[in-house]
Amino acid sequence: MLLKEYLEGVDIFDLINQIEPLPFEPPLQLTNLDLRLKLLHGNKTLFESFETLDHELVANLLSMDFNKKWSDLVVVLSQADNLNPRTELTETIIDEETRTSSNNVLGKVSAYNSDALIVNDGSDTTGLDVSDGESVRTLTDTQIDLANNFNMLNVVHQNSILQTVMQDISNYLTLSIYK
């Protein structure tokens, strides 16, 4: 059985999208992607084990095995083109502190029956403490919207992702004698 015969009357991309939304919104409708898959890979021979499986089950298997890969591909290509909406905030804090201290301690004594005090012993201390510091903090907030990123990619990257998706489905469902 050929792939196009197995998929006749079935939109495999719509089934996959119903299970878990595809990580992209292609410029083409999903039915057009299905037609493209059937035209490019439809004459390949289907694995016998898939012939008896329900189309929804096959779509579930494809989604389970490849949806993360396709999502990651959109993320990687969008990061390569730096398409993610980013907010970057840089904060610089400068701390300067200077402390001067002075201390004078005198020990005085008086003579017997005298009001006058005379210096007996003492100490004189002067200190300067300077503290300078600067800290820089950068906060980056990145929000990734897969569908928006896919639409912002150039046509070459979009086609590359769609070709990868179709190649993954074809390789999964058909015999590998057509490489």
Secondary structure, DSSP 4 states (H G I P E B T S, - for coil): -BHHHHTTT--HHHHHHHHS--S---SS-HHHHHHHHHHHHTTSBBPHHHHTS-HHHHHHHHHHHHHHHHHHHHHHHHHHTT-S-EEEEEEEEEEEEEEEEEEEEEEEEE-TT---EEEEEEEEEEEEEEEEEEEEEEEEEE---HHHHHHHS-HHHHHHHHHHHHHHHHHHHB-GGG-
